[in-house]
Amino acid sequence: MTKNPKSDTQTLREAALHYHAYPNPGKLEIRATKPMANGRDLARAYSPGVAEACIEIKSDPADAAKYTSRGNLVAVVTNGSAVLGLGNIGALASKPVMEGKAVLFKNFAGIDCFDIELDEADPEKLAEIVCALEPTFGAINLEDIKAPDCFIVEKICRERMNIPVFHDDQHGTAIVVGAAAKNALHVAGKKFEEIKIVSTGGGAAGIACLNMLVKLGVKRENIWLCDLHGLVYEGRTEDMNPHKAAFAQNTDLRTLDEVIDGADLFLGLSGPNVLKPEMVAKMTKRPIIFALANPNPEILPDVAREVAPDAIIATGRSDFPNQVNNVLCFPFIFRGALDVGATEINDEMQIACVEGIAEMARMTTSAEAAAAYQGEQLNFGADYLIPKPFDPRLVGVVSSAVAKAAMDSGVATRPIDNLDAYRAKLNETVFKSALLMKPVFESAKAAARRIVFAEGEDERVLRTAQGILEETTETPILIGRPEVIEKRCERLGLHIRPGTDFQIVNPENDPRYYDYWTSYHRLMQRDGVTPDLAKAIMRTNTTAIGAIMVHRGEADSLICGTFGEYRWHMNYVQQVLGGGTYEPHGALSMMILEDGPLFIGDTHVRIEPTPEQIAQTVLGAARHVRRFGLEPRIALCSQSQFGNTTCDSGARLRAALKILDDKPRDFVYEGEMNIDTALDPELRARIFPNSRLDGEANVLIFAHADAASGVRNILKMRAGGLEVGPILMGMGNRAHIVSPSITARGLLNMAAIAGTPVAHYG
C-alpha cells in the first residue's frame, strides 16, 4: 500500500494542534512550591512574613538564590525574527516554540523557565529590555533572533549582565556539532589539526560552529566558508560582515564545487540540496558530512552514500542516525552554570560540554535510552556519534563537567566542594530510585554476593549484568545459551562478555547437569517427581535451575520473573528453597511517588491471608522498610474503619492487630482503616483521636492481594509511581520474583536488594 504524504502531513498537523490545545491550551503552567492552605501559610508567603526574605536579599543580593526561585530560573527570550524552518513570523507566533523550549529545560534538567516574546525589531532596544530582566532570572537563553542582530544583542547582554547569556542557535548548535565532529574524526581516524572543512551557511549558527571547531583545533586557514553568493574570499564586499570576514580565503576559487575538492568535513547549515553527489565524490575517503538544514538537508544520506558508501553522516532530522539536536546541550550547560552561580558561559564551559556529550556517546547506552529508542542501534560508531536526548545520564556527566569548568575558569560565585557528590545528586533527580536505594547499594557493596538470573537472555538482564559489574561488588550469573547471550551483548553495544565478565549456566549443555537434576530429584521424589521429569525440568525450567544453584550454595540469591506468571515462579522457589525457617509470607512493593515513597503489601503471595499471615507481613515490611533508611509507619487498610463494619477483611485485620499487640514492637502500626485515613493525619484525628499512628502512613498492608495489587498498579500507571520490587519476604533474601513490566533499572535495584546479606535486615 502506497503512503499518501499529504494525508500523513495532515494527520501530523491535526495531532500537533490537538496536543497544543488540550486538555489545557499551551504547554506550561505555574505551580506553587510551598503550601497555601491556611492563614499561617499566607502570612509567611506574603505579608508580613515575605518582608523578612526581602530584607535578607537587600542585605546580601546573593541570598536571592536562597530565598527565591531565581537561582533555578531561566528566561527564553526571542523576537521571533528567525524561527527555525519558519523565518520571521513575529513574537506572538513564536510563542509555541518558546514554550516548547521551556518544557525541555524542565523535563531534561529540572530548570524552571519563562518564555518571553518581545515585539522589538531593533537589536539595541531588544538588548536593553533583556538587560533590564537581570533581577528576575538566573540566566538568559536567547532564541530565534535573526543574524546579524543576534550578534549585537548577545554582545550587549554579555557585556552588561552578570548572569549567563547564551544564544542557543549559535552556541548550542556549535557545541553539539563539536561533539559530533570529535567522535566522527575518532571513527574516521582523523585529527582536527589536519582536516579541511567546507561549510555552507554564513548565519549565526554556521559562524558559531566554525568558531567552535577552531577552538577544538581546526586551523582557520583550512576552513572554506560559502554562502548564497559563493565562497567568502578576501576582498568580497557583497553581503559581508566581520563574522564572515574572519574566514575569508585568499584565493581565486569562487564556488562550492571548486572548493569541495579534498574536503574531509562538509558542514551545512544552509538549505536543501546544496551539496550535489558529484561534489561528495570529490571529498576525501571516509568523508564526514554534516547536512544540518531542516527540514530538508543539503544532501540526503542515501544520496551521499551512493557515491561515498563509507561516508559518516549527520543531519538535523530525527528519522536519520546522528541527529544534531540542541537539547543535548542547553538544559545541561545551564544546569551546571546555575548550580555554581556562574556569571557567564565561557569557552571553557562550552568545551567541557562538548567533551561531556562526546564522552556519553562512547559509553554503553543506558537502558532508559534503549527503551526510548527501541529498534535503533545505539552502539558507538559511524551511525551513533552523539547520545540520544533521553539518556538520563546526560545531566550528571555534562552538567558536572560544565560546573567544574566554571569553577576552574573562575566564573563560579558558588563553588561546589564535592563534585562527585554533586554528580550523584544530579543523577538522583533523573533516577527516581537513586536516593532511596543509596543505603541498599552501600550495604550490597560490603558483600560480594552471587546473583543468578533465571532469564539470562533477556535484554534487561544483560543490561543489569553490566550495571552490576559497574556499580556493585556482586557477581552476576546468567542462565541461558552462551551463543545467544554473546550475540545480544554485541548487538546492544555492551562491553561485557560471557565467560569473561560473568558466569553462564547453559541449560542445553552444562557439566553440572547431573548434579542439578539429582539434587532436584532428591528434594522432590516424594512429591511425584520421577528422574525423567527431574531431568526435563533441569533442561527447560530456568527458575528451577536458579533455585537449585542457591540450594547447592553455588549462588546466594535468585532473581526471576521477567516473563511468566508470579505464582508459577513461586511454585519452584517454594519447592526448592522453602521449608524450615524459609517460607514466603508476602511481597512488598516500594512505590516512589512525587512526594516520597509508599510501600504496599502483600501484592502477590497470598490471596486472602489469615490474621497470622497478615501479622507476618507487617513484621517483614517493618524490617524491609528500614533497609531504605526509613522508619516504618504501618497502616492496616480495609473498607472497614476501626471496627465500624463486620466485613471479612476488617475482621482479619483486627485479629492481626491483636497478634501484633501480644508483644512489644519497635515500630508504629495501626488499623484497620481506610486508605485516606491512613494518608491524612487530620482526617484520622477527627475519626479516631487516640490513634497510635502519628503523621502519614508510609506502609499500607491489605487483607487481600487484589486490593494491594490494584493500589500498586494504579499508583504506577496513573500517579507516575516508580516501583522498586516486589520484594519477596520470608525467604531470607535467597530469591525474588519480579514482574514482567520491570525495567533494567528496576532489576539493578532488585540485584542490590538481593546483594544485601540477610543479617543486615533479619
C-alpha positions in Angstrom: 0.0 0.0 0.0 1.4 3.4 -1.1 1.7 6.1 1.6 -0.1 9.4 1.0 2.4 12.1 2.1 -0.3 14.7 2.1 -2.5 12.5 4.3 0.4 11.9 6.7 1.2 15.6 6.9 -2.5 16.4 7.6 -2.6 13.7 10.4 0.6 15.2 12.0 -0.8 18.7 11.7 -4.1 17.6 13.4 -2.2 15.7 16.1 0.1 18.6 16.8 -2.7 21.1 17.1 -4.7 18.8 19.4 -1.6 18.4 21.5 -1.2 22.1 22.0 -4.9 22.8 22.6 -6.0 20.0 25.0 -6.6 19.4 27.9 -5.4 23.0 28.6 -4.0 25.5 26.0 -0.3 25.6 25.7 2.5 23.5 27.3 3.2 25.3 30.6 1.6 26.2 33.9 2.8 27.7 37.2 2.7 25.6 40.3 3.3 26.7 43.9 6.2 25.0 45.7 5.0 25.9 49.2 1.7 25.1 50.9 -1.1 27.7 50.8 -3.8 26.1 52.9 -4.4 28.5 55.7 -3.8 31.9 57.2 -0.5 30.9 58.7 0.8 29.9 55.2 -0.5 33.2 53.8 1.3 35.2 56.5 4.6 33.5 55.7 4.2 33.6 51.9 3.1 37.2 51.7 2.6 40.0 54.2 4.0 40.2 56.8 6.4 37.3 56.5 7.7 38.0 53.0 9.4 41.1 54.2 12.0 39.0 56.1 13.2 37.5 52.8 13.3 40.9 51.1 15.4 42.3 53.9 17.9 39.4 53.7 18.3 39.9 49.9 18.6 43.7 50.3 21.4 43.0 52.8 23.1 40.3 50.6 22.0 40.0 46.9 23.4 36.5 46.7 20.7 35.4 49.1 18.2 35.7 46.2 19.3 32.2 45.2 18.5 31.0 48.7 15.1 32.7 49.3 13.7 32.9 45.7 13.5 30.7 42.6 15.9 33.0 40.7 18.8 30.5 41.0 16.9 27.9 39.1 15.0 30.3 36.7 15.9 30.9 33.0 14.3 33.2 30.5 13.9 32.1 26.9 13.9 35.4 25.0 13.0 36.0 21.3 11.6 38.5 18.9 10.5 35.7 16.5 12.7 37.0 13.7 14.3 33.7 12.8 12.2 30.8 13.9 13.7 27.5 12.7 12.0 26.5 9.5 9.5 29.3 9.6 11.6 32.5 9.4 10.4 35.9 10.6 7.0 35.0 12.0 7.0 37.6 14.8 7.0 37.4 18.5 3.4 36.2 19.1 3.6 33.4 16.6 6.9 32.2 18.0 5.4 31.5 21.5 4.6 27.8 20.9 8.3 27.3 20.1 9.5 29.1 23.2 7.0 27.3 25.4 8.4 24.1 24.0 11.9 25.2 24.8 10.8 25.9 28.4 9.3 22.4 28.7 12.6 20.9 27.6 14.5 22.8 30.2 12.2 21.5 32.9 12.0 17.9 31.7 15.6 17.3 30.9 17.3 19.3 33.7 14.7 20.4 36.2 15.2 24.1 35.4 12.2 26.4 35.7 11.7 28.6 32.7 9.6 31.6 31.5 9.2 32.2 27.8 9.4 35.9 26.9 8.4 37.0 23.4 9.3 40.6 22.7 7.8 42.7 19.9 11.0 44.6 19.2 13.0 44.5 15.9 15.8 46.9 16.9 18.6 44.8 18.3 19.9 47.5 20.6 16.5 48.2 22.1 15.9 44.4 22.4 19.2 44.1 24.3 18.1 46.9 26.6 14.9 45.1 27.5 16.8 41.8 28.1 19.3 43.5 30.4 16.5 45.0 32.5 15.4 41.5 33.3 18.5 40.6 35.2 16.9 40.8 38.7 14.3 38.2 37.8 16.4 35.5 36.2 19.5 33.4 36.9 20.3 33.1 33.2 19.1 34.2 29.8 18.7 31.9 26.7 18.4 34.0 23.5 16.5 32.2 20.8 15.5 32.6 17.2 16.8 36.1 16.6 18.0 36.7 13.1 21.6 37.4 12.1 23.4 39.7 12.4 21.0 41.2 15.0 21.6 38.2 17.3 25.4 39.0 17.5 24.6 42.6 18.6 22.0 41.5 21.2 24.3 38.8 22.6 27.3 41.1 22.8 25.5 43.9 24.6 23.8 41.5 27.1 27.0 39.6 27.8 28.9 42.8 28.5 26.3 44.4 30.7 24.7 41.4 32.5 26.4 39.5 35.4 24.5 36.3 34.7 25.0 33.7 31.9 23.7 34.8 28.5 23.6 32.0 25.9 22.4 32.2 22.3 21.4 28.6 21.8 21.0 28.9 18.0 24.7 29.8 17.9 26.5 28.1 20.7 24.1 25.2 21.4 24.4 24.1 17.8 28.1 24.7 17.9 28.6 22.5 21.0 26.6 19.6 19.6 28.4 19.9 16.2 31.7 20.0 18.1 30.8 16.8 20.0 29.6 15.0 16.8 32.7 16.1 14.9 35.1 15.0 17.7 33.6 11.5 17.6 33.3 11.4 13.8 37.0 12.1 13.5 37.7 9.4 16.1 35.7 6.9 13.9 37.4 8.1 10.7 40.9 8.1 12.2 41.5 11.8 11.5 42.5 14.8 13.6 41.1 18.3 14.0 44.6 19.8 13.2 44.8 18.1 9.8 41.3 18.3 8.3 39.9 20.6 5.6 36.4 21.9 6.3 34.0 23.3 3.7 30.9 25.0 5.2 27.7 26.4 3.7 25.7 29.0 5.6 27.1 32.2 6.9 24.4 32.7 9.5 24.8 32.8 13.3 24.8 29.0 13.8 27.2 28.4 10.9 29.7 31.0 12.2 29.5 29.7 15.8 30.1 26.2 14.6 33.2 27.2 12.7 34.5 29.2 15.8 33.9 26.1 17.9 35.8 23.9 15.5 38.7 26.4 15.6 38.7 26.2 19.4 38.9 22.4 19.1 42.0 22.5 17.0 41.0 23.1 13.3 43.3 25.6 11.6 41.4 28.7 10.4 43.2 28.6 7.0 41.7 25.1 6.5 38.1 26.4 6.6 36.3 27.3 3.4 33.1 29.2 4.0 30.4 29.5 1.3 27.0 31.3 1.4 24.3 32.2 -1.2 26.9 34.3 -3.1 29.6 31.6 -3.2 32.9 31.5 -1.4 33.8 34.1 1.2 37.1 35.4 -0.1 39.3 38.3 0.8 38.1 41.5 -0.9 34.5 40.4 -1.3 32.0 43.1 -0.4 28.6 41.6 -1.2 26.6 40.6 2.0 29.7 40.6 4.2 30.1 41.3 8.0 33.1 40.9 10.3 32.0 37.4 11.4 32.1 36.1 7.9 35.2 38.1 7.0 37.1 36.2 9.7 37.0 33.1 7.5 37.8 34.8 4.1 40.3 32.9 1.9 42.9 34.5 -0.3 42.1 32.5 -3.5 40.8 32.8 -7.0 38.3 30.0 -6.3 34.7 31.1 -6.1 32.2 28.3 -5.9 31.3 25.4 -3.6 32.0 22.9 -6.4 35.5 24.3 -6.7 36.5 24.3 -3.0 34.9 21.0 -2.0 37.8 19.0 -3.6 39.8 17.2 -0.9 37.5 18.2 1.9 37.4 16.0 5.0 34.3 17.5 6.5 31.3 19.2 5.0 29.3 21.4 7.4 25.9 22.5 6.0 23.7 25.0 7.8 22.1 26.4 4.7 19.3 24.9 2.6 18.1 21.7 0.8 20.1 20.0 -2.0 23.1 22.4 -1.8 25.6 19.6 -1.8 25.5 17.5 -5.0 26.6 13.9 -5.3 29.3 14.9 -7.7 30.7 17.2 -5.0 30.7 14.4 -2.4 32.7 12.3 -4.9 35.5 15.0 -4.8 35.8 14.7 -1.0 38.4 12.5 0.8 38.0 8.9 1.7 35.7 8.4 4.6 34.2 11.9 4.2 32.3 13.4 7.1 29.1 15.1 6.0 27.0 17.2 8.4 24.0 18.2 6.4 22.0 20.0 9.1 19.4 22.1 7.2 15.9 21.5 8.4 13.5 20.0 7.4 15.4 19.1 4.2 19.2 18.7 4.4 21.8 19.8 2.0 22.0 16.2 0.8 20.0 13.1 1.8 22.1 10.4 3.4 21.2 7.7 0.9 22.1 10.0 -2.0 25.5 10.8 -0.4 26.2 7.1 0.2 25.6 6.3 -3.5 28.9 8.0 -4.3 30.6 7.6 -0.9 29.5 4.4 0.8 31.9 5.0 3.7 30.6 8.5 4.5 29.9 9.4 8.1 26.7 11.5 8.0 24.7 13.6 10.5 21.6 15.6 9.9 19.2 17.7 11.8 16.4 15.2 11.4 15.2 12.5 13.8 14.5 9.9 11.1 18.2 9.5 10.2 21.1 8.5 12.5 23.1 11.2 14.3 20.5 13.9 14.7 22.3 17.1 15.8 19.8 18.3 18.4 20.5 21.3 20.7 18.5 19.6 23.5 21.7 17.6 24.1 23.3 20.8 25.2 21.3 23.7 26.5 19.5 22.1 29.5 22.7 20.7 30.9 25.1 23.6 30.3 22.5 25.8 32.0 22.1 23.3 34.9 25.9 23.4 35.6 26.1 27.1 35.2 23.2 27.8 37.5 24.3 25.4 40.2 27.7 27.2 40.7 26.2 30.7 40.2 28.3 31.3 37.1 28.4 34.9 35.8 28.8 33.8 32.2 29.0 30.7 30.0 32.6 30.9 28.7 34.7 29.0 26.2 35.9 26.6 28.9 32.4 25.7 29.9 31.3 25.2 26.3 34.3 22.9 25.5 33.6 21.0 28.7 30.0 20.5 27.4 31.5 19.2 24.0 33.7 16.8 25.9 30.9 15.5 28.1 28.5 14.9 25.2 31.2 13.2 23.2 32.1 11.0 26.2 28.5 10.0 26.7 28.2 8.6 23.1 31.3 6.4 23.7 29.8 4.9 26.8 27.5 1.9 26.8 24.0 3.1 26.0 21.8 3.3 29.1 18.8 1.0 29.4 16.5 4.0 29.6 17.7 5.4 26.2 17.5 2.0 24.7 13.9 1.7 25.8 13.0 5.1 24.5 14.6 4.3 21.1 13.6 0.7 20.6 14.8 -0.9 17.4 17.6 1.6 16.9 21.3 0.6 17.0 22.8 2.6 19.8 26.4 1.4 19.6 29.2 4.0 19.2 30.3 4.2 15.6 29.5 5.9 12.3 25.8 5.8 12.9 25.9 6.7 16.6 28.2 9.7 17.1 26.2 11.6 19.8 24.0 10.3 22.5 20.2 10.4 22.5 18.4 13.2 24.4 16.5 10.7 26.6 19.7 9.2 28.1 19.2 10.2 31.7 23.0 10.2 32.4 23.5 13.3 30.4 22.6 15.7 33.2 25.2 14.0 35.5 28.0 13.8 33.0 27.6 17.1 31.2 26.4 19.4 33.9 29.1 18.3 36.3 31.7 18.9 33.6 30.3 22.3 33.0 30.3 23.2 36.7 33.9 22.1 37.1 34.9 24.2 34.1 33.1 27.2 35.5 35.0 26.8 38.8 38.4 26.2 37.2 38.0 29.2 35.0 37.0 31.5 37.9 33.4 32.4 36.9 31.6 30.5 39.6 30.3 32.5 42.5 29.0 29.5 44.5 31.7 26.8 44.0 30.8 23.2 44.8 33.1 21.5 47.3 32.4 17.9 46.3 31.9 17.3 42.6 31.3 13.6 43.0 28.5 14.3 45.4 27.1 16.9 43.1 27.1 14.5 40.2 25.4 11.8 42.4 22.8 14.4 43.3 22.1 15.2 39.7 21.6 11.5 39.0 19.1 11.3 41.8 17.0 13.9 40.0 16.6 11.6 37.0 16.9 8.2 38.6 13.9 8.5 41.0 15.0 5.5 43.0 18.7 6.6 43.4 18.4 8.4 46.7 16.2 5.8 48.4 18.3 2.9 47.1 21.6 4.5 48.3 21.8 2.7 51.6 20.8 -0.6 49.9 23.6 -0.2 47.3 26.1 0.7 50.1 25.1 -2.5 52.0 25.4 -4.5 48.8 28.9 -3.2 48.2 30.0 -4.6 51.5 29.3 -8.1 50.5 30.4 -9.9 47.3 27.3 -12.0 46.7 26.5 -14.1 43.7 23.2 -13.3 42.0 21.8 -15.8 39.5 19.3 -14.5 36.9 16.9 -17.1 35.6 16.1 -15.3 32.3 19.7 -14.6 31.3 19.0 -14.0 27.6 16.6 -11.1 28.3 18.0 -7.7 27.2 17.0 -6.1 30.6 19.0 -8.8 32.4 22.1 -8.3 30.2 22.0 -4.5 30.8 21.6 -5.3 34.5 24.6 -7.5 34.5 26.7 -4.7 33.1 25.3 -2.3 35.7 26.1 -4.8 38.5 29.7 -5.0 37.4 29.9 -1.2 37.1 28.1 -0.2 40.3 28.4 -3.1 42.8 30.8 -5.8 44.0 28.3 -8.6 43.2 28.9 -11.4 40.7 26.1 -11.9 38.1 25.4 -15.5 36.9 23.1 -15.8 33.9 21.2 -18.8 32.8 20.9 -19.0 29.1 22.5 -20.1 25.8 26.1 -18.7 25.6 25.9 -18.0 21.8 22.6 -16.1 22.2 23.9 -14.0 25.1 27.2 -13.3 23.2 25.3 -12.1 20.1 22.9 -9.9 22.1 25.7 -8.3 24.1 27.4 -7.4 20.8 24.2 -6.1 19.3 23.3 -4.0 22.3 26.8 -2.5 22.5 27.5 -3.9 25.9 31.2 -4.3 26.9 30.6 -7.4 29.0 31.1 -10.9 27.6 30.0 -14.3 28.9 32.7 -16.5 30.5 34.9 -13.4 30.9 32.9 -10.9 32.9 30.2 -13.2 34.2 29.4 -16.9 34.6 26.8 -18.7 32.4 24.7 -21.8 33.1 23.7 -23.3 29.8 20.5 -25.4 30.2 21.3 -27.3 27.0 24.8 -28.3 27.9 26.3 -27.8 31.3 28.8 -30.1 33.1 26.8 -29.7 36.3 23.6 -31.1 34.7 23.8 -34.4 36.5 24.4 -32.7 39.9 21.4 -30.4 39.3 18.8 -33.0 38.3 19.8 -35.4 41.0 19.6 -32.6 43.6 16.2 -31.6 42.4 15.0 -35.3 42.3 16.1 -35.8 45.9 14.1 -32.8 47.0 11.0 -33.7 45.0 11.0 -37.5 44.8 8.2 -37.9 47.3 6.1 -35.2 45.5 5.7 -37.3 42.4 8.8 -36.1 40.5 10.5 -39.0 38.7 14.1 -39.0 37.5 13.0 -38.4 33.9 10.8 -35.4 35.0 13.7 -34.0 37.1 16.0 -34.3 34.0 13.4 -32.5 31.8 12.9 -29.7 34.4 16.6 -29.1 34.7 16.9 -28.8 30.9 14.0 -26.4 30.4 13.0 -24.6 33.6 15.5 -21.8 34.3 13.7 -20.7 37.5 14.1 -24.2 39.0 17.8 -24.3 37.8 18.5 -21.0 39.6 16.8 -22.2 42.7 18.8 -25.4 42.7 22.0 -23.3 42.4 21.1 -21.3 45.5 20.1 -24.6 47.3 23.5 -26.1 46.5 25.4 -22.9 47.6 26.6 -22.0 44.1 24.7 -18.7 44.2 23.5 -16.6 47.0 20.2 -15.3 45.6 17.9 -15.9 42.6 16.1 -13.2 40.6 13.4 -14.5 38.2 10.0 -13.4 36.7 10.9 -11.1 33.8 8.3 -13.1 32.0 5.6 -15.5 33.1 3.2 -15.6 36.0 4.3 -14.8 39.5 2.8 -17.9 41.2 4.3 -20.2 38.6 7.8 -19.0 39.6 6.8 -19.0 43.2 5.9 -22.7 42.9 9.5 -23.7 42.1 11.1 -21.2 44.5 9.0 -22.7 47.3 9.7 -26.3 46.2 13.4 -25.9 46.3 14.2 -23.1 48.8 11.1 -23.2 51.1 10.8 -25.2 54.3 12.2 -24.8 57.8 12.7 -21.1 58.6 12.1 -20.1 55.0 8.5 -19.6 53.9 7.2 -16.8 51.6 4.9 -14.6 53.6 4.4 -11.6 51.4 5.5 -9.4 48.5 6.3 -5.8 49.3 6.5 -3.1 46.6 8.0 0.3 47.2 6.2 2.9 45.1 8.3 6.1 44.7 5.9 9.0 44.2 6.4 12.7 43.7 6.1 13.4 47.5 8.0 10.3 48.7 7.9 6.6 48.9 4.8 4.5 49.8 5.2 0.7 50.5 2.4 -1.7 49.5 1.9 -5.3 50.7 1.0 -8.1 50.2 0.8 -7.7 46.4 1.4 -11.2 45.2 2.0 -14.1 47.6 -1.3 -14.7 49.5 -4.7 -14.0 48.0 -6.6 -13.9 51.3 -4.1 -14.1 54.1 -5.0 -15.3 57.6 -4.5 -13.0 60.6 -1.3 -14.8 61.4 0.0 -14.3 57.9 -1.0 -10.6 57.9 0.9 -10.1 61.1 3.9 -11.8 59.4 3.7 -9.4 56.5 3.6 -6.4 58.8 6.7 -7.6 60.7 8.5 -8.3 57.4 7.5 -5.0 56.0 8.9 -3.2 59.0 12.3 -4.9 58.6 12.5 -4.2 54.9 11.4 -0.5 55.1 14.4 0.1 57.5 16.7 -1.2 54.8 16.0 2.0 52.9 16.9 4.2 55.9 13.2 4.9 56.7 11.2 4.4 59.9 8.1 2.3 59.2 4.6 3.8 59.9 2.3 1.0 59.0 -1.5 1.2 58.4 -3.6 -2.0 58.0 -6.1 -1.0 55.3 -9.7 -2.1 54.7 -13.1 -0.8 53.7 -13.8 -1.2 57.4 -12.6 1.6 59.8 -11.7 1.0 63.4 -14.5 -1.6 63.8 -17.3 0.2 62.0 -18.2 -2.8 59.8 -18.1 -6.6 60.1 -16.7 -7.3 56.7 -14.2 -10.2 56.3 -11.1 -8.0 55.6 -11.8 -5.8 58.6 -12.2 -8.9 60.9 -8.9 -10.4 59.7 -7.1 -7.2 60.1 -8.4 -6.7 63.6 -7.3 -10.2 64.5 -3.9 -9.5 63.1 -3.7 -6.3 65.2 -4.3 -8.4 68.3 -1.5 -10.7 67.4 0.9 -7.8 66.9 -0.2 -6.3 70.2 0.7 -9.5 72.0 4.4 -8.5 72.1 6.2 -5.1 72.3 7.1 -3.8 68.8 9.8 -1.3 67.9 7.7 0.3 65.1 4.4 2.0 64.8 1.3 0.3 63.3 -2.4 1.0 63.4 -5.7 -0.3 61.9 -8.0 -1.2 60.5 -8.7 1.9 58.4 -9.5 3.3 55.0 -6.6 4.4 52.8 -7.5 8.1 53.0 -7.5 7.9 56.8 -4.0 6.3 56.7 -2.6 9.0 54.5 -4.4 12.1 56.0 -3.4 12.7 59.7 -6.1 15.5 60.1 -8.9 13.2 58.9 -7.6 10.4 61.2 -7.5 12.8 64.2 -11.2 13.6 63.7 -12.3 10.0 63.2 -10.0 8.3 65.8 -8.3 10.9 68.0 -6.4 8.3 70.1 -4.6 6.6 67.1 -1.1 5.5 67.9 -0.1 6.4 64.3 1.4 9.9 64.0 1.6 11.6 60.6 1.1 9.9 57.2 1.5 6.2 57.0 4.3 5.1 54.6 3.3 1.4 54.5 -0.1 0.1 53.6 -0.9 -3.5 54.3 -4.0 -5.1 52.8 -6.0 -8.2 53.7 -6.5 -9.2 50.1 -3.9 -9.4 47.3 -6.4 -7.9 44.8 -6.6 -4.7 46.8 -2.8 -4.4 47.3 -2.1 -5.2 43.7 -4.8 -2.8 42.5 -3.4 0.1 44.5 0.1 -0.7 43.3 -0.9 -0.7 39.7 -3.0 2.5 39.9 0.0 4.3 41.5 2.3 3.0 38.8 0.0 3.7 35.8 -1.8 6.9 36.9 0.3 8.6 39.5 3.7 8.1 37.9 4.9 5.8 40.7 8.2 4.1 40.1 8.2 0.6 41.6 11.1 -1.0 43.5 10.2 -4.6 43.9 8.2 -6.7 44.5 10.5 -7.8 47.4 9.8 -11.4 48.4 9.6 -11.5 52.2 10.3 -14.6 54.3 12.9 -16.3 52.0 16.0 -14.9 53.7 16.9 -12.8 50.6 17.6 -16.0 48.7 15.0 -15.4 46.0 13.0 -12.6 44.5 10.3 -12.8 41.8 9.9 -9.6 39.8 7.0 -8.6 37.5 7.3 -8.7 33.6 7.0 -4.9 33.4 10.2 -4.4 35.3 12.9 -2.2 33.7 16.6 -2.8 33.6 17.0 -0.1 36.3 14.4 -2.0 38.4 16.3 -5.2 38.0 19.5 -3.4 39.1 17.7 -2.2 42.2 16.5 -5.7 42.9 20.0 -7.0 42.5 21.2 -4.6 45.1 18.4 -5.7 47.4 19.4 -9.4 46.8 23.0 -8.4 47.3 22.5 -7.4 50.9 23.4 -10.2 53.4 20.4 -11.4 55.4 22.0 -10.4 58.7 21.5 -6.8 57.6 17.7 -6.9 57.9 16.7 -10.1 59.7 
